[in-house]
């Protein structure tokens, strides 16, 4: 007989982070996106329409996590089959309008099995970490983008979102906040910006500091010139020099990006799956 799993909803991001601390510490990289999102909300750096901070408990211990920052979909942590089944039942009851789910492929595969929805779109996503950095050949110079660069960065972020089909919420606010926090950088060649790179900001797990690299965007006319490799390499090197472990998420269907990241030392941690359902 399988153990009974209870799903609890934390009152806010701070409580969720406290309750999930030990569980997240057991799998730092694969829970890093959840940690990053919850931390940004807890610190008042990001705000959304509403929130679902959910924890699965099995044998009195946390066995899985699922969060939703509306209007975005759910993000799942690694978990066992019992916990996934319990989440499927609970979410269908308390949040029936949810139609996007992402997390480890094994978990999302199980979620699809346990639920009655029909998948209408899906995408594979790869999680990388860099513990063996190999610098790329340098092209041009990289500088932090400032608020004076807002129009260009905002335009490129719109193009990045359109190309990758990512959801966005208050993009203007996101860009302005990231610029103010020095989280966007520009590659300059012959005095002209040719590529954009960003990072999520560094946060501490209590054991290590982690930072997520991205977005990386180069306009189509400037591609295949080594610009994406250069800016990714520079951002990665800086994060390492600050004592952070660089991670990144990339589309599994983009072999060019994956090749770039692997050449500068990023290694695969896991495969995620993102689905849209009806």
Buried (B, 14 or more C-beta within 10 A) or exposed (E): EEEEBEBEEBEEBBBBBEBBEEBBBEBBBBBBBBBBBBBBBBEEEBEBEEBBBBBBBBEEEBBBBBBBBBEBBBBBBBBBBBBBBBBBBBBBEEBEEBBBBBBBBBBBEBBBEBBEBEBEEBBBBBBBBBEEBEEBEEBBEBEEBEEEBBEEBBEBBBBBBEEEEBEBBEEEEBBBBBBEEEBBBBBBBEEEBBBBBBBBBBBEBEEEBBBBBBBBBBBEEBEEBBBBBBBBBBBBBBBBEEEBBBBBBBBBEEEEBBEBBEEBBBEEBBEBBBBBBE
